[in-house]
Amino acid sequence: MRPTEEFDYIKLPDDDEGLHYGLFDGGELVSGVSLFVQGKEAQFRKFATLTERQNCGYGSRLLTHVLKEAKRRGVKQIYCNARVNKVSFYEKFGLSKTDVVFNKGGKDYVVMERSC
């Protein structure tokens, strides 16, 4: 889902500890996200939708599912590192910006969170 990056760019040391979700249309993976649960807290990472399939509701459907799954697993607080230009998307799901901002790979991010 990151066509300009090498595959190793998206790998994380703790990937084996995550729950990985994908939304398929026909046989094509169009959106994916990983959920990392640590007790009553969780983070979703690596949330991406194919560029040509964005703004069609795929990411929203997948994120809705993952938020419900986190709650089902007993998570009380969930957060993500959101690209600053995508804040309004996450706000639709009840996430709020924190004061934590950073830059990675030339892109600005803000930590967003919500109670489950």
C-alpha positions, 0 to 999 in steps of 0.5 A, spaced: 500 500 500 506 504 499 508 503 492 514 508 493 517 504 498 520 498 499 517 492 503 521 493 509 519 500 510 512 497 512 515 492 517 515 493 524 519 489 529 513 487 533 508 485 527 508 478 530 504 481 536 499 485 531 492 483 529 492 484 521 486 486 517 484 487 510 478 489 506 477 485 499 473 487 493 473 481 489 480 478 490 483 485 491 486 487 497 484 495 497 485 497 505 489 494 510 490 496 518 494 493 523 491 493 531 496 492 537 493 491 543 496 492 550 492 490 556 486 496 555 490 500 550 491 499 543 494 502 537 492 501 530 498 502 525 499 501 517 492 503 515 492 504 508 487 504 502 489 503 495 490 510 492 485 509 486 480 506 491 480 512 496 474 516 498 469 510 496 468 508 503 473 502 504 477 505 509 471 507 513 468 500 513 475 497 515 476 502 521 469 501 523 470 494 524 477 495 527 474 499 532 469 495 534 474 489 535 478 493 539 472 494 544 470 487 544 477 485 546 476 490 552 480 496 550 478 502 553 483 507 549 485 507 542 490 511 538 494 512 532 499 516 529 495 520 524 498 524 518 496 531 519 492 532 513 488 526 515 485 529 522 478 530 519 477 523 517 479 520 524 475 525 527 469 522 524 470 516 528 471 520 535 478 520 535 481 527 538 488 530 537 493 530 542 499 535 543 504 530 540 506 531 533 512 529 529 515 528 522 517 521 519 519 520 512 518 528 511 510 527 513 507 531 519 503 526 524 499 528 530 497 522 535 490 522 536 486 518 541 479 516 543 476 512 549 472 505 547 
